[in-house]
Amino acid sequence: MDMTQWTKKDYMGAKSTLCTGCGHDSVTSQLINALFKSQIDPFNVVKLSGIGCSSKTPNYFISKAQGFNSIHGRMAPLATGVHLAHKDLRIIGISGDGDTASIGLGSFIHMVRRNIPMVYIVENNGVYGLTKGQLSATADEGTLAKSGEKSFLQTIDLCALAIESGAHFVARSFSGDSKQLSALLSLAFRQSGMAFIDVISPCITFANNEGSTRSYDYMKTQNEQLQELGFIQPKEEIKVDYPEGEVQEITLHDGSIVWLKKNSHKDHDFSSRESALALLNEARGSKHHLTGLFYWDDKAPKSVTSNMTEIPLAQLGDEIRPPKSALDEILNEFA
């Protein structure tokens, strides 16, 4: 029996104006799929972004949801404010490598430390697509831009930085791997705190050239999957064929099931920060893009909010308005 309340159409947005073949549109497609499968109330979602090609994405899914396109690098503090004002809303933040790893880096780190409940997605192509393809802070050392510019700086690995800063759910995927990305998003939507996913999303116009480590051709040969992931929704009746080999099965609080089969680095413990960081450092040295679930602590404490009411601030009216007697008392002090 069909248990769904919302149709897939309820999660659709406007038609994309991004370049044909842009990896960001593939991310949008899997976002819609994961939201639909998870049956998240579209009216209870708020979509946030900064500035950049990635920040157009919120316009392309859940037209019924509220959204806010902020200034460059300021999506993280905006999300913090939204959570403080209306803690019951589901926050989905879409950012880019320039928006998060450059001007927004400080805000990003502090948001991770606070464990603000949200799904934070970086659509990472290693370039500034809106301004004709300059290399960003996540560009790998030695990568070649379409203009011929070569990166001579060390890359900022956002997954490693998130783990170092205290994140409790950290993953990386490739926009062209729909199965893996959909499973990671479905799992991220069930986190009580912040879930961070770095998605390598090739820029078809400015970073799909020979010499780029973010091109489609490069990803076809240098994308190494850490594990196979599967996600089974609660009450799902469709039988899932588990892959042969050693499979780890985890049942979540809502009855959904995650299964993981390790492909490479079979000794990796995704509950260990040290193991995750060691993997990322190794991959960086070999110029491989390791994708999958790096770190997950499903028992992480919720975000700490000081002296907040149980009722969201946005729903409080006269309750927080001081009575006339209190105002008179203050004014009388200056009489």
FENDA-V786352 format. One record per run of one state. SS is the DSSP state (a for helix, b for strand, c for the rest). FROM is the first residue (numbers start at 1). TO is the last residue. If there is no record, write none. Layout:
BEGIN
ss = [SS:SS]
from = [FROM:FROM]
to = [TO:TO]
END
This chain:
BEGIN
ss = [c:a:b:c:a:c:a:b:c:a:b:c:b:c:a:c:b:a:c:a:c:b:c:b:a:c:b:c:b:c:b:c:a:c:b:c:a:c:b:c:a:b:c:b:c:b:c:b:c:a:c:b:c:a:c:a:c:a:c]
from = [1:8:12:13:23:39:42:45:50:54:61:62:66:70:75:86:90:97:102:105:115:118:125:127:129:132:134:136:144:145:150:151:158:165:169:175:178:189:194:201:216:223:226:227:233:247:252:257:263:273:287:289:297:313:316:318:321:324:333]
to = [7:11:12:22:38:41:44:49:53:60:61:65:69:74:85:89:96:101:104:114:117:124:126:128:131:133:135:143:144:149:150:157:164:168:174:177:188:193:200:215:222:225:226:232:246:251:256:262:272:286:288:296:312:315:317:320:323:332:335]
END
